[in-house]
């Protein structure tokens, strides 16, 4: 009787058909999740670098405008936003996710001052200005929240 029960169980246990597919499914899923995570981090860091480039080049253009012209016309919020977007190489999302502000460095009195879109305050003639921007990074992994990148550059408002 034991032999009658043992023989089918042994045959079922010794059968290895389909085991490769099961092993692949078990081992491939963590590697696929790891690959998606690495791609998402890459997208985050590319967005950070693009925003840094856009803010830095916008600050450089402002410094050149302050230094080279006798009567400086201050760009409004829409102009600053379009400059940051264009200098970033098209990698910064347009629309409501991009927030750009410029204000005197002395007005940033605490460690955390949120970036308020369209805040343009150019201070006095020799003020050090902080050009700050933030943008959201899209996520394609389900369950991962939308991340935000931010950047800041300083520019002195000083003529010749």
C-alpha positions in Angstrom: 0.0 0.0 0.0 2.8 2.4 0.8 4.4 1.6 -2.6 1.1 2.5 -4.3 1.0 5.9 -2.6 4.7 6.5 -2.9 5.1 5.9 -6.7 2.8 8.7 -7.9 4.1 11.2 -5.3 7.7 10.3 -6.3 6.9 10.7 -10.0 5.2 14.1 -9.3 8.2 15.3 -7.2 10.8 14.1 -9.8 9.0 15.8 -12.7 11.0 18.9 -13.7 8.9 20.1 -16.7 8.2 23.8 -16.4 10.6 24.4 -13.5 12.8 26.7 -15.7 9.8 29.0 -16.3 9.0 29.1 -12.6 12.6 29.8 -11.7 12.7 32.6 -14.3 9.5 34.2 -13.0 10.9 34.1 -9.4 14.3 35.5 -10.3 13.3 38.0 -13.0 10.8 40.0 -11.1 13.2 41.5 -8.6 15.7 42.3 -11.4 12.9 44.0 -13.4 11.9 46.1 -10.4 15.6 47.0 -9.8 15.9 48.1 -13.4 12.8 50.2 -13.3 14.1 51.9 -10.1 17.5 52.7 -11.7 15.8 54.2 -14.8 13.5 56.3 -12.5 16.5 57.6 -10.6 18.2 58.4 -13.9 15.2 60.4 -14.9 15.3 62.3 -11.6 19.0 63.1 -11.9 18.7 64.2 -15.5 15.8 66.5 -14.5 17.9 67.9 -11.6 20.9 68.6 -13.9 18.6 70.2 -16.6 17.0 72.5 -14.0 20.4 73.4 -12.5 21.7 74.3 -16.0 18.6 76.4 -16.8 18.8 78.4 -13.5 22.5 78.9 -13.7 22.4 80.2 -17.3 19.4 82.4 -16.5 21.4 83.9 -13.6 24.3 84.5 -15.9 22.2 86.3 -18.4 20.7 88.5 -15.7 24.2 89.3 -14.4 25.3 90.3 -17.9 22.2 92.4 -18.3 22.8 94.1 -15.0 26.4 94.8 -15.7 26.2 95.8 -19.4 23.2 98.1 -19.5 22.9 101.5 -17.9 19.1 101.2 -17.5 18.2 97.7 -16.6 14.8 96.4 -17.5 13.8 93.7 -15.0 12.3 90.6 -16.6 8.9 89.6 -15.3 7.9 86.1 -14.0 6.8 84.7 -17.4 10.1 85.8 -19.0 12.2 84.2 -16.2 10.2 81.0 -16.5 10.6 80.9 -20.3 14.4 81.5 -19.9 14.8 78.7 -17.4 12.8 76.4 -19.6 14.7 77.3 -22.8 18.2 77.1 -21.2 17.4 73.7 -19.7 17.5 72.1 -23.1 13.8 71.3 -23.2 14.1 68.8 -20.4 12.1 70.9 -17.9 8.4 70.4 -18.0 6.4 73.4 -19.0 3.1 74.5 -17.4 2.1 74.7 -13.8 4.8 72.3 -12.5 7.6 74.8 -13.0 7.8 77.6 -10.4 10.5 80.3 -10.7 11.1 83.2 -8.4 13.8 85.9 -7.8 14.2 87.8 -4.6 16.9 89.3 -2.4 19.0 86.8 -0.5 18.2 88.8 2.7 14.5 87.9 2.4 15.3 84.2 2.8 15.4 84.5 6.6 14.9 80.9 7.7 16.2 77.5 6.5 13.1 76.6 4.6 11.4 79.2 2.6 9.0 77.7 0.0 9.4 78.8 -3.6 6.5 81.0 -4.6 5.9 81.2 -8.3 6.0 84.6 -9.9 7.7 86.4 -7.0 9.9 89.1 -8.5 11.7 91.3 -6.1 14.9 92.8 -7.4 15.9 94.7 -4.2 18.2 97.6 -4.2 21.1 98.5 -6.6 23.7 96.3 -4.9 21.5 93.4 -3.7 22.5 89.8 -3.9 19.5 88.1 -5.6 18.5 84.4 -5.3 17.0 82.9 -8.4 15.2 79.8 -7.4 13.2 77.3 -9.3 11.4 74.0 -8.7 9.8 71.4 -11.0 8.1 68.1 -10.7 9.6 64.9 -12.1 7.2 62.5 -13.7 7.2 58.9 -12.4 6.3 55.9 -14.5 6.5 53.4 -11.6 3.1 52.7 -10.0 3.0 53.7 -6.4 6.0 56.1 -6.6 4.9 59.7 -5.7 5.8 62.6 -7.9 9.2 63.9 -7.0 10.3 67.6 -7.1 13.7 68.9 -8.0 14.8 72.4 -7.1 17.7 74.6 -7.9 19.1 78.0 -6.9 21.7 80.5 -8.2 22.9 83.8 -6.8 23.4 86.9 -8.8 24.6 90.3 -7.7 22.6 93.3 -9.0 25.5 95.5 -9.7 26.3 97.9 -12.6 29.7 99.0 -14.0 
